[in-house]
Amino acid sequence: MVVDTPLDPCYPRCHLVDMEEHMPSQQPVIGIDLGGTKIATALVDASGEILAHDRRKTLAREGRDAVVARILESARAVIGEGGVEPPQVTAVGIGAPGPIDLAAGVVVAPPNLPGWDRVPLKQLIESDLGITTFLENDANAAAVGEHRFGAGRGVDHMIYVVVGTGVGGGLILDGRLYHGASGMAGEIGHIVVKLDGPVCACGNCGCLEALTSGPSIAREARQRIAQGQSTLITELVQGDPDRITSKIVAQAADHGDETAKSILAEAMHYLGLGMASLVHTLNPELIVFGGGVSNLGERMFGPVRQVIADVAFAEAAEAVRVAPAQLGDNAGVLGAAAVAMSQLD
């Protein structure tokens, strides 16, 4: 078994336990988080406790067949570590990068998995392991995980937003994941909030992803430095603009740098506008933020709350809370496991 880094053992409802000492309330499921650089897999019980785990590199450059083989190896590793037999595993849930053809169980053509063109991942895993398998978009899976095991427990109307290298999310409406007419619901990153804004990877201008993601924050910092603005950011990267990240911008802001604070304030203002639109449209109880940029904490949550309060109707604004995700590094595997469990409910 190849293990790169352990899963986060700290979250209280998903800590690692000794299978021999633990009696789950039902047979466990397997959650698989497939990404462009890593495959994370866990054996998970009904309460969200991780009974066994495995993490290994995707090595996407080796091609789809090699990646599928590594997924299967990872699943077998947690079955072995958990001391169970395949028939004792109720189901497998997979969170994979989109786009996903949910009806067919197919990963269509994710940009971070080169050579994947309509790969029937559900059928490949199900037929090899002999375990019922469910496939879901990774952001949707994380939303289901936060709803079942994390910040959204007990909430019927929730928006999950991940802000990292991109911006995505999932919608929980009336206690269930909402896919929309063609499975495209939750593409939060492509809400347009500035018509003359920067070009997004999708081809439109002014999308949330182009204004609030980690790379977009870093790009704005580079542009301001190129315009001659004086900032601590330059010192922190030793004059190399290619080293600028959203984390560096946050560090400069924490030291009182006005340029850095302005960059973050502008990005979070646009994020707040996007959230206000969702508040008007969906009237949620809760907006949960995950992803690397959410580590900004109150530098993110405070401005977003304020814009919602300023822009949204009072009844809708007062009904919604803004909170950080709780599952941390385990969001992917617990989300995938939660997808499987929700299909069995």
BELSULQUI-V687332 format. One record per run of one state. SS is the DSSP state (hx for helix, st for strand, lp for the rest). FROM is the first residue (numbers start at 1). LEN is the number of residues. If there is no record, write none. Layout:
BEGIN
ss->{SS SS}
from->{FROM FROM}
len->{LEN LEN}
END
This chain:
BEGIN
ss->{lp st lp hx lp st lp st lp st lp hx lp hx lp hx lp st lp st lp st lp st lp hx lp st hx lp st lp st lp st lp hx lp st lp st lp st lp st hx lp hx lp hx lp hx lp hx lp hx lp st lp hx lp hx lp hx lp st lp hx lp}
from->{1 16 17 19 22 29 35 38 45 50 58 60 63 64 83 86 89 92 97 100 102 106 108 119 120 121 130 133 138 150 158 164 167 174 176 179 188 191 192 193 199 200 205 206 207 208 213 214 227 232 237 241 244 246 255 258 283 286 291 292 297 298 312 314 320 321 325 328 345}
len->{15 1 2 3 7 6 3 7 5 8 2 3 1 19 3 3 3 5 3 2 4 2 11 1 1 9 3 5 12 8 6 3 7 2 3 9 3 1 1 6 1 5 1 1 1 5 1 13 5 5 4 3 2 9 3 25 3 5 1 5 1 14 2 6 1 4 3 17 1}
END
